[in-house]
Amino acid sequence: MSDFSDTYHLRTSHVEDAVALLRRAGIHGFVLPEGEEWVLILPSGEVFVPNQKLIASNQGELLHFVYAEDHGWGFELYKGPDEVLGYGCSWDQVLTLDRSMDYRALVEHHPAFGEQYSKEQLKRLFEPDSLETLFDLAPADACADVFGLQYYHWIRYDQMCSDLESGAHELPPELRSIEPEDA
C-alpha cells in the first residue's frame, strides 16, 4: 500500500491561528501543532487539489504539501491567498516535472534552502535526472525537513476521519477537530 498524503501547514506557533483559518473558511478540519513554526491543518474537501476555501481565507503563510509515494509529490506556498511558490514532480513509467522550481523565490521565502544546499544541489533535488536519483535523494523528505514539517507522511483529512471512527490508530492527544462556526 502506498503513502498518499495531503496536508496544509500554517506558519505559526499558535494553534488558535489555524482554528481561526478553518472557521473563516467555514469548513471542518483537524489541527495539530508541529513544533515551534507550523501547525498542521487537515481541511475537509477534495484530496490532492488546492482547497480554495482555505486558501481564500488565509491571512498568513500556508504550505500545501502533497506526497504520493509511488506517483509524485509537490507543494504550493501561499502568502495570504496568493501563491508565491509551487513545485510538482510525478512519475509512473517516466519522470515528469509538472511545475518547475523557481529557485530565487524558494530561497527568498525560505532562506534555509540556500543555507543548507548549494545551487547545484537544489537543482539536483528539484530536477532529478532519473527515477534512481529521485529515490536516492528523497526530495520530498529533504524539502519537508528544511521547511520543518513533522506530519506529511500517511496523513490526510479522509484518513483522519476514518482513523477516528475506527479507533484503529492511536492519535496524538493534541489533535483537535474543528467545526465551522455556523455548524
C-alpha positions in Angstrom: 0.0 0.0 0.0 1.4 3.4 -0.9 1.5 6.5 1.2 -0.9 9.2 -0.1 -0.7 12.4 2.0 -2.3 15.8 1.5 -1.5 18.3 4.2 -1.6 22.0 4.9 0.8 23.7 7.3 0.2 27.2 8.7 3.4 29.0 9.7 2.6 30.0 13.3 3.3 28.7 16.8 -0.4 29.3 17.8 -2.9 26.6 17.2 -5.7 29.1 17.5 -4.5 30.8 14.3 -5.2 27.5 12.5 -8.5 27.2 14.2 -9.4 30.7 13.1 -8.4 29.9 9.5 -10.7 26.9 9.3 -13.5 28.9 10.8 -13.1 31.8 8.4 -13.1 29.2 5.6 -16.3 27.7 7.0 -15.0 24.1 6.8 -14.4 21.2 9.1 -10.9 20.1 9.7 -8.3 19.0 12.2 -5.3 20.9 13.6 -2.2 19.6 15.3 0.8 21.7 16.5 4.1 20.9 14.6 6.9 22.1 16.8 7.6 25.9 17.1 7.0 27.1 13.5 4.0 25.3 12.0 0.5 24.0 12.8 -0.8 21.1 10.7 -4.2 21.6 9.1 -6.3 18.8 7.5 -9.3 20.5 5.9 -12.3 18.8 4.5 -12.5 18.9 0.8 -11.2 17.2 -2.3 -7.9 15.4 -1.9 -4.8 16.5 -3.9 -6.5 19.7 -5.1 -5.7 23.0 -3.5 -8.6 23.8 -1.1 -9.8 27.2 -2.4 -11.9 28.0 0.6 -9.0 27.6 2.9 -6.6 29.4 0.6 -9.0 32.4 0.1 -9.4 32.7 3.9 -5.6 32.5 4.6 -4.0 35.6 6.1 -0.6 34.1 6.8 1.9 31.7 5.3 0.3 28.5 4.3 2.0 25.5 2.8 0.1 22.8 0.9 2.2 19.6 0.7 1.2 16.6 -1.3 3.0 13.3 -1.3 2.1 10.2 -3.2 4.9 7.7 -2.6 4.7 5.8 -5.8 3.4 8.6 -8.0 4.7 12.1 -7.2 5.0 15.0 -4.8 4.7 18.7 -4.8 3.8 21.8 -2.8 2.3 25.3 -3.1 3.3 28.1 -0.8 0.8 30.9 -0.2 1.2 34.3 1.5 -2.4 35.3 2.3 -4.5 34.0 -0.6 -1.7 34.5 -3.2 0.5 31.6 -4.3 4.2 32.7 -4.2 5.8 29.4 -5.0 5.0 26.0 -6.3 6.6 22.7 -7.5 5.4 19.4 -8.8 7.0 16.2 -9.9 5.3 12.9 -10.9 6.4 9.5 -12.2 4.8 6.3 -13.3 7.0 5.0 -16.1 8.6 8.3 -16.8 9.8 11.1 -14.5 8.0 14.4 -15.3 8.4 17.9 -13.8 4.8 19.1 -13.6 5.9 22.5 -12.2 9.5 23.8 -12.3 11.1 25.2 -9.2 11.7 29.0 -9.0 15.0 28.8 -7.0 15.2 32.5 -6.4 11.7 32.6 -4.9 12.4 29.4 -2.9 15.4 31.0 -1.2 13.7 34.3 -0.9 10.7 32.8 1.0 12.7 30.2 2.9 16.4 31.1 3.2 17.2 27.8 4.9 17.1 26.2 1.5 20.0 28.4 0.4 21.8 27.9 3.7 21.6 24.1 3.6 22.0 23.5 -0.2 24.2 24.9 -2.9 22.5 26.0 -6.2 23.7 22.7 -7.8 22.3 20.6 -5.0 19.0 22.4 -5.2 18.9 21.8 -9.0 19.6 18.1 -8.5 17.0 17.9 -5.7 14.2 19.5 -7.8 15.3 18.4 -11.2 16.4 14.7 -10.8 17.8 13.2 -13.9 16.3 9.7 -13.3 14.0 7.8 -11.1 17.0 6.3 -9.4 18.3 9.7 -8.5 14.8 10.7 -7.3 14.5 7.7 -4.9 18.1 8.1 -3.7 17.7 11.8 -2.9 14.2 11.5 -1.5 13.5 15.2 -2.3 10.1 15.3 -0.6 11.6 14.3 2.7 14.5 16.7 2.2 12.2 19.5 1.4 9.9 18.8 4.4 12.9 18.6 6.6 14.1 22.1 5.5 10.6 23.5 6.0 10.5 21.9 9.4 7.4 19.7 8.8 6.7 16.8 11.1 3.5 15.5 9.7 3.5 14.8 6.0 3.5 11.0 5.6 0.4 8.8 5.8 -1.9 11.7 6.7 -4.9 13.4 5.1 -8.4 14.5 6.1 -10.4 11.5 5.0 -7.8 9.1 6.5 -8.0 11.0 9.8 -11.8 10.8 9.8 -11.6 7.0 9.2 -8.9 6.6 11.9 -11.1 8.5 14.5 -14.2 6.5 13.6 -12.4 3.1 13.7 -10.1 3.8 16.6 -7.5 1.8 14.6 -4.6 4.1 15.4 -3.5 6.0 18.5 -3.9 9.6 17.7 -1.8 12.5 19.2 -3.6 14.0 22.2 -3.0 17.5 20.8 -5.1 16.7 17.7 -8.3 18.9 17.6 -11.3 18.5 15.5 -12.6 22.0 14.4 -16.2 22.6 13.3 -17.2 25.6 11.3 -18.8 28.3 13.5 -22.1 28.1 11.7 -22.4 24.3 12.3 
